[in-house]
Amino acid sequence: MNYSNKENYFDAIIVGSGTCGATIAKELSSKHKNVLILERGGNDPLKESLMAYAKISNEVPVAGKLKDMRAFTTGGSTAMYLAVADLPPVDTFKNLGIDLTEDLEEACKELPISEISDNFIGAQAKKLGESARALGYDWKKKLMLVDQSKFDNKNFYEVKWKARTFVDSALRDGATLITQATVSKVIHDNKKAIGVEYTIGKKKEVFKAYGEKIVLAAGSLATPVILRESGIKNVVSHGFYINPSIGLIGSIRGLSSAENFCGCMGAKVDDEIELMDANFHRFLFNVGMLVSAKPLRIAAYPRHVGITVKVKEPVGGELTADGKFNKKLTDNDHRKLEKGLGVARQILENAGAGKIFKTELISGGALGTLKIKEHVDEKLQTEYEGLYVCDGSILPENDRVTPTFTLVCLAKYLSRHLAATL
Ligand SMILES: Cc1cc2nc3c(=O)[nH]c(=O)nc-3n(C[C@H](O)[C@H](O)[C@H](O)COP(=O)(O)OP(=O)(O)OC[C@H]3O[C@@H](n4cnc5c(N)ncnc54)[C@H](O)[C@@H]3O)c2cc1C
């Protein structure tokens, strides 16, 4: 179908260049498909500094004042993530008609996924682990997306895998990237997606690009808004989940720590309450203390230990008519948080910590705004032919995992299908 001139027509248009968008762009470009990536954020070099984080971070209220965080930049939220990884819930996806076996195998070869070596675990994390295990908790290492072969004890940020590397690979293979490009809706012709409309920066002019396949990978809080704007009505019909999370931080007199990969260990209290090591390396600790209005703690970084409590809450909430996400946490959700905090306090005190304080309650990741088999089929196609969704929107509510590695697998799965049909 010829909707536009040749320069403006692509095999695939990918909206968003985060975990999923970057993976799909890389996979399709490597197979000589003509790919356009439209990314809302900029393409500044990725750095771990207050200025750099302030420029790319974006907070979205999801439950009253409680906010979810995402990053607007090439490479999406992996520009700011902790790099904790879980393996995908392969059986859950199989039951939905999606076989990730091949994609998982490939992702394990391509991404640096492993437990952090004992040599790189600091005194704070070790101390907490000993305390938790002495109290009978199964406190063990988590997988992380960290290239430990390049770690020099300082470059915590640089050694984390980031989706930006996949965008770079797509560009080397000929993909086109337009940054500061915010997609507002999908253009369709009798329920066949044919292109997208977008604006650049703060300018009002609306641009159009056309393609055979359109993939929405703008993230779980942006994709449903674009779908609705494009005429798809029943988005967020079951709500979403946010895994509410809160930190407990204390200080141990005499502790002199090396820095840590935050989140490298943890334990489940039960099926719905998880504790994670929250011993940040120095930069993230400083940011956390500023956010918690505890600047005087910054100088005492080496004495500090922390635990994050994350709980599962039922799916619920809505996307309101004016485009806002909102859900209410229940008394039961708060009870689970209190129970987790009780255990975290016990572990901290057993480790010798005092001066303990709670951080703000945050969203541990707003996900699952759309459902596989309802909003998309098992090929991730929506009710519009040629329009696909691949991002945190479609992560199932059962078997919740830290999302990034699962999303890479899911994006590889969709790429295989798209490459075969293009
Ligand atoms: C502070 C923090 C810590 C985290 N820690 C972990 C962790 O340890 N482990 C883990 O697995 N996950 C973690 N996550 C979550 C993880 O980063 C995300 O779940 C994952 O990156 C989601 O991938 P995605 O492709 O759905 O969206 P994203 O990676 O968010 O990408 C979406 C992209 O779309 C762009 N975009 C948005 N709207 C538009 C639009 N209208 N038009 C064009 N482009 C658009 C955005 O700029 C962005 O680049 C963390 C997240 C944060 C913020």
The ligand as a Tripos MOL2 file, in Angstrom:
@<TRIPOS>MOLECULE
LIG
   53    58     1     0     0
SMALL
NO_CHARGES

@<TRIPOS>ATOM
      1 C1         14.5440    3.6470   39.1100 C.3       1 LIG1
      2 C2         14.1550    2.3760   38.3930 C.ar      1 LIG1
      3 C3         14.7280    1.1690   38.8000 C.ar      1 LIG1
      4 C4         14.3830   -0.0120   38.1410 C.ar      1 LIG1
      5 N1         15.0310   -1.1700   38.4860 N.ar      1 LIG1
      6 C5         14.7650   -2.3090   37.7930 C.ar      1 LIG1
      7 C6         15.4820   -3.5020   38.0510 C.ar      1 LIG1
      8 O1         16.3600   -3.5540   38.8980 O.2       1 LIG1
      9 N2         15.1720   -4.6100   37.3200 N.ar      1 LIG1
     10 C7         14.2170   -4.5940   36.3440 C.ar      1 LIG1
     11 O2         13.9910   -5.6220   35.6870 O.2       1 LIG1
     12 N3         13.5260   -3.4780   36.0820 N.ar      1 LIG1
     13 C8         13.7730   -2.3380   36.7660 C.ar      1 LIG1
     14 N4         13.0980   -1.1870   36.4600 N.ar      1 LIG1
     15 C9         12.0030   -1.2430   35.4920 C.3       1 LIG1
     16 C10        12.4650   -1.3770   34.0420 C.3       1 LIG1
     17 O3         13.4590   -0.4320   33.7520 O.3       1 LIG1
     18 C11        11.2580   -1.2040   33.1280 C.3       1 LIG1
     19 O4         10.2110   -2.0340   33.5760 O.3       1 LIG1
     20 C12        11.5470   -1.5690   31.6990 C.3       1 LIG1
     21 O5         12.6240   -0.8170   31.1970 O.3       1 LIG1
     22 C13        10.3060   -1.3180   30.8770 C.3       1 LIG1
     23 O6         10.5800   -1.4610   29.5160 O.3       1 LIG1
     24 P1          9.5720   -0.8920   28.4370 P.3       1 LIG1
     25 O7         10.1310   -1.2470   27.1070 O.co2     1 LIG1
     26 O8          8.2020   -1.3200   28.7900 O.co2     1 LIG1
     27 O9          9.5740    0.7010   28.6810 O.3       1 LIG1
     28 P2         10.7480    1.7520   28.8460 P.3       1 LIG1
     29 O10        12.0690    1.1150   29.0350 O.co2     1 LIG1
     30 O11        10.3030    2.7200   29.8790 O.co2     1 LIG1
     31 O12        10.7560    2.4660   27.4240 O.3       1 LIG1
     32 C14         9.6980    3.2220   26.9250 C.3       1 LIG1
     33 C15        10.2910    4.2550   25.9650 C.3       1 LIG1
     34 O13         9.2290    4.8850   25.2580 O.3       1 LIG1
     35 C16         9.4620    6.2850   25.2090 C.3       1 LIG1
     36 N5          8.1440    6.9210   25.0790 N.ar      1 LIG1
     37 C17         7.1960    7.0850   26.0190 C.ar      1 LIG1
     38 N6          6.1100    7.6800   25.5050 N.ar      1 LIG1
     39 C18         6.3800    7.8720   24.1850 C.ar      1 LIG1
     40 C19         5.6340    8.4490   23.1040 C.ar      1 LIG1
     41 N7          4.3850    8.9040   23.2690 N.pl3     1 LIG1
     42 N8          6.2190    8.5220   21.8730 N.ar      1 LIG1
     43 C20         7.4900    8.0580   21.6810 C.ar      1 LIG1
     44 N9          8.2150    7.4940   22.6800 N.ar      1 LIG1
     45 C21         7.6660    7.3910   23.8980 C.ar      1 LIG1
     46 C22        10.1800    6.5990   26.5080 C.3       1 LIG1
     47 O14        10.9160    7.7890   26.4350 O.3       1 LIG1
     48 C23        11.0640    5.3620   26.6680 C.3       1 LIG1
     49 O15        12.3090    5.5270   26.0350 O.3       1 LIG1
     50 C24        13.4310    0.0080   37.1000 C.ar      1 LIG1
     51 C25        12.8530    1.2100   36.6940 C.ar      1 LIG1
     52 C26        13.2240    2.3960   37.3270 C.ar      1 LIG1
     53 C27        12.6090    3.6950   36.8580 C.3       1 LIG1
@<TRIPOS>BOND
     1     1     2 1
     2     2     3 ar
     3     2    52 ar
     4     3     4 ar
     5     4     5 ar
     6     4    50 ar
     7     5     6 ar
     8     6     7 ar
     9     6    13 1
    10     7     8 2
    11     7     9 ar
    12     9    10 ar
    13    10    11 2
    14    10    12 ar
    15    12    13 ar
    16    13    14 ar
    17    14    15 1
    18    14    50 ar
    19    15    16 1
    20    16    17 1
    21    16    18 1
    22    18    19 1
    23    18    20 1
    24    20    21 1
    25    20    22 1
    26    22    23 1
    27    23    24 1
    28    24    25 2
    29    24    26 1
    30    24    27 1
    31    27    28 1
    32    28    29 2
    33    28    30 1
    34    28    31 1
    35    31    32 1
    36    32    33 1
    37    33    34 1
    38    33    48 1
    39    34    35 1
    40    35    36 1
    41    35    46 1
    42    36    37 ar
    43    36    45 ar
    44    37    38 ar
    45    38    39 ar
    46    39    40 ar
    47    39    45 ar
    48    40    41 1
    49    40    42 ar
    50    42    43 ar
    51    43    44 ar
    52    44    45 ar
    53    46    47 1
    54    46    48 1
    55    48    49 1
    56    50    51 ar
    57    51    52 ar
    58    52    53 1
@<TRIPOS>SUBSTRUCTURE
     1 LIG1         1 GROUP 0 **** ****
